Amino acid sequence: MNYKIAVIPGDGVGPEVIREGLRVLDYISTVDSRFHFEYTEYPWGCEYYSENKKMMDDDGLEKLEESDAIFLGAVGYPGVPDHVSLWELLLVIRKRFDQYVNIRPVKLLKGAPCPIKNKSTTDIDMLFIRENTEGEYAGSGSWLFEGKENEVVIQDSVFSRIGCERIIRYAFEVARKEKKTLTSVSKANALNYSMVFWDQIFEEISQEYPEVETHSYLVDAASMLMVTQPERFQIVVTSNLFGDILTDLGAAIAGGMGLAAGANINPEKNHPSMFEPIHGSAPDIAGMGIANPMATIWTAGQMLTHLGYPEWEEKIIHTIEQVLSEGNVRTPDLGGNATTSEITDAVIEKLSNSDIPINLIAD
């Protein structure tokens, strides 16, 4: 199978880590005869904006629509306002392609540092399923009397029944399939319309899945419990803003942002899904060759799962754990002095010596 992959290296360390992710994908395609990748690279991002006053080509979405998946490095750089870089590229893609499921694993890998004492890899093993196209990021609101004394801004959160039902039902399906608990995170005590509505729909849909054990926490309580009792959480479903914030907290307790993978999924596959590490563009270390590519490599594994080859994501995670556990090759964020490419070299070497025989997964 030949897959067309749209590659957007983006800004800062984005091109550096995307290059390493592509190296891993290329290696895998040489040992697994079931698929091959054809890449089309697009130079969109903040540098493109500085030259063209737009974050992507006018027909950029039409170009991306032709791909089977999108591989994104990072977006954002000093000199371009964050709301411009976000709203004119990343969020446009998520909304246009109805990527309403954002999947972010919060998993303490073997060998990864953990700032919480006496917590193991079994204690920190969560999967966040975040609503990805509406909620607090709907982009609805007004800015009145700008620059005047009576200036007023209104930012609306948009929660539709269709939007809430489909993300919550998706989370229930995952929890049922994996035989895990499902936790909903909201803030219904203060947000007396949107979050009460969310909680109501969660309760309604839970009646369809009596076999799934459920829990519900306010976001402030969930933040505390993620640190003090992370083992409470297995599958988590939450709104756009809360999911964004909580998964950064999750990255902090699971080894750092350099290990944080992310996927923007259109489950029906009517449009391409997009895969991006969640660490951002890190302009302070851009060009130094020390960015941790493990999150991007894991994200490449998520893409392989979406394309129908989940065994490769499992192999990638296992391989990253081997590299971390040995401790000989680590980037500075993990206390080492290895370069970005040296990490990928180690990962590919481990993949080539994997204890899972290639002939069990290749044609």
N, C-alpha and C positions, 0 to 999 in steps of 0.2 A: 504494500500500500504506500502510495506517495502522498505525503502530507505537506501542504503549503503553510509555512509558518511566517507570519508577519513579525518582523523584529524591529522594535523601537528601543534603541539603546538608551536614549534619554540624556539626562544631565549628570554632572558630578561623577560619582563612581559607577553610574549606570553602565556606560560602555565597557568598563573594566570587568564588572561581574557578569554582564551578559556574554561577553566573549568567552568566559570560562564555562558558563552554562551551555553554550553552543558546542564547546569542545567535548563536554560530557555527552550531549545528545549525538554528536557525530560518532563518538566511540561506540555508543550503544547501537547505533544503526549499522555499524560494521560487523557486529557480532550477532545481531538479531535480524534475520532475513525477512521478517514480516513487514518491515516498514523502512521508509527512506524519507528524509526531510529535504524540502526545497525552501530556501530562505529568501525573503525579500526584505531588505532593510530600508527603513524610513528615518530620515535625519531630523525628526520632529522633536521639539522641546524648547527650552529657554534660549539656547543659542539661535535656533531657527526663528524664534519670536523676535529676538533682538534685531535680526536682519530683515524680517518680513512682517513684523507687527501682527503675527498670528502664530498659534502654537502648532498648526498642522496645515497641510494643503487644503484648499477649498473642497476638493473631492476626496479628501483623506478617508472618510468613512466608507465611501464606495470602494476604495482600494482595499481597505481592511476586510470588507464584507466577502471578498473573494478568497480569504484565507481560511484554513481549518482551525487555527489558533493564533493568538497574539502573545508574543513574549516581550515583556516590557521591563526595562532596567529600573529607572527612577525618574521622577519629574520634579524640578524645582532648582532654582539657582539664584543667588543674590543679584539684585537688579531687576528681577521680574517678580511682581507681587504674587504671593502664594495663591491668592484667590484666582488670579489670572491663569497661572500654570495649571491649577487643579481643574477649574471650570471649563477651560478651553481645550483640554486634552483628555485627561483621565476620566472625569465624570461624564463628558460627552460620549466617550466610548462605552462606559458602563450602561448608560441610559439608552443609547441608540440600539445597542445589541442586547438589551434586556437581560443583562448579567445580574440578575436579582439575588443570586446566592454568592456571598463572599465567604470563602472557607479559609480559616486560619488555625492551623494546629498550634496548640501550646503544649509542647511535649518536651520534658527534660530528657535529652538524649544521654546515653551512657558516655561518660567522660566529659560532659559539659559542666561548667561551673554553675553552682546554684547558691544564691545569697541567703537562702533560708536554711537554717540548721536542721539537721535530722529529717530531711525530706528526700525521698528516693525517686527513682524514675517511675515507679508505680504510683506514687503520690501525685506527681505532676504529669498528667496525661489527659489533656482536654482537647476537644475540637469545638471551636467557635464557629457557629453558623450565623452570619450577620446579614440582616436585610441590607440591600446594596443599591437600591435605585430610588427610594423615596425617603420617608421619615424626616429627619432633621436636615438631610442633604437634598431636599427637594428643590431648593432654589426659589422658593416662593416668599415674597415679601415686598416691602416698600421702603423707600428712603425719601422722607418728606422734609422740605425746607432745609436742604443741605447747606451747611455753612452758616446758618442763621441761629439765633439764640434759642428758637423753638424747634430746633432740629430733632427729628424723630425717625427711628428705624424700627421696622417690624419684620421679624424673621419667623415665617410660619413653618411648622412641622406638618407634613402631610402623611396621614396614615389611612390608606384605603383598605376596605375589607379584602379585596382581591390580593393586594400586596401583603397584608398581614397573614392571610390564610395560606398563601402559597409558600411563604418562607417558613412558617411554623409547621405546616404539614411536611415540608421537605425535611425539617429537623426531626420530626417524629419518625419518618421513614428511616432515616439514618440510625436513630436510637433503637428502633425495632430490629433492624437488620443486624446491628452490632451488639444487640442485647445489653445496652447501656442505659444509664439514667439520662433524663433530659431536664435541664434547668432553664427556666425562662428568667431573664433579667429585665426589669422595667423600673419605673419610678411613679407608680400610680398614686401615691399619697400626695404628691405635689402637682403632677401633670394630670389634672382631673378629667381631661378629655382623651388625649392621645394614648396615654399609658393605661387608663382604665379600659379603653377600647381594646388595646393589645392584650391585657390580662383576660378580658372576657373571651376573646377569640382563642387564646391559648387554652382556656378551660373548656370551651366548646369542642375544640379539635381533640383534646385529651380523651374525650368520651369515645372517640373512634379507635383509640389505642389503649385499651385497658391493661395490656401486658407491659406497657412502658411506665416505669416509675418516674414520677415528675416532682419537681421542686420549683419554687418561685421565690426570687429574692429582689429586694430593692437594690439599685445599682450601687449605692453607698455600702450596704451590707455585703454585697457580692465582692466589692473591691477589698474589703477587709478580710473576708473569708478566703479569697484567692491567695492571700499571703499567709494567713494563720492556719487555714485548713484546706489547702488546695485539693486534697483528695475528695472533697465533696463534689467536685465538678467533673463530669465526663463529657457529655454533649451539652453545649450551651447555645441557646438561641436568643438573639437580642436585636435591638434596633440599630440603625446605621451609626449614629453617634456613639452610643454606649459600646457597641462592638469595636469601633475604632479605638476608643480609649482603653478598654479592658484588654485588648490583645497586645497593646504596647506594654501594659503592666505584665501581661503574661510572658512576653518576650524577656522582660527583665528578670523574672523568676525562673526562666527556662534557658538561661545561658547567654542572653543578650540578643540585640537586634540582628547581629550577624548570622543568627540561626533561625530567623523568623520568615517562614514561607507564606505565600498567599495566592489565592486563586479567585477570579471573578467568573462565575459560571452561569451560562445559559443552559439549564438542565435539558431542555427540549432539543438542544442543538440546532435550533432554527437560525442561529447566528454564531459567529465565532466567540469562544470564551477567551479570557485574557489572564495571563499568569505573570505575577510580579512579586518579588520579595518586598517586605513591608518596611525595610529599614530606611528608605528615603535616599536622597542623592548624596548626602554627607560631603558637601563641597569642601570642608576643611581638610579632608584627606584625599581629595580627587587628584589623580595623576601621580600619586606616591607609590602605587602598586602594592598597597597593604590592605586594601578592602577585603573583608571576609566574603568569599564567594559561596559559602555553604548554603546560605538561604536561597540563593539563586539556583544552585544545583538541586536543592530539595524542591524548589518551585518547578524546575524542569521535570522532576518526578511527578509532581501533581499534574502536569500537562500530559504526561504519558498515561497516567491513570484515567484522565478524562478521555483520551483517545482510545482507551480500551486495553491498556497494558499495565494494570495495577501492580503486577509482580516487580516491575522495574522501579516503581517508587519505593517498595519495600526493600529492594536491593540497595537503592541509593541511601535510604535511611540507615540501613545496617552498615553500609560502607562508611558513611560519615561518622557513625558511632565508633567504628574501628579506628579511624584516624584520630578522633578525639581521645579515645581511651589510651592509645599508645603515647599521645602527648608530645611526640617528637616534632610534629609539623603543626604550628598554630600561628595565626595572625596576631598582631599586637592586641586586638580587642579581647583575645582569649589568653593573654599573657605570654605570647611567643614572639618570634621575630621573622616568621616565614612570610614570603610574598604571596600575593593573590594567586599567581600561576603555580607556585609550589604546592598550594593546597589542592588545586585541581590535579596536578601530577600525582599526588598521593591518592586522591580519590579514584582516579582512573586505574592506577596500579592495583588498588584493592579490588576494584570491580573486575579486573582481568584475572584476579586470583580468587574470585568469589567462590564460596562453598556451595552455591546454588548452580548446578550444571547448566551451561548455556543451552544444551540440547533439550532441556526440559521446557524451555520457553520459546525456542526458535523453531521455525519450520524445518 
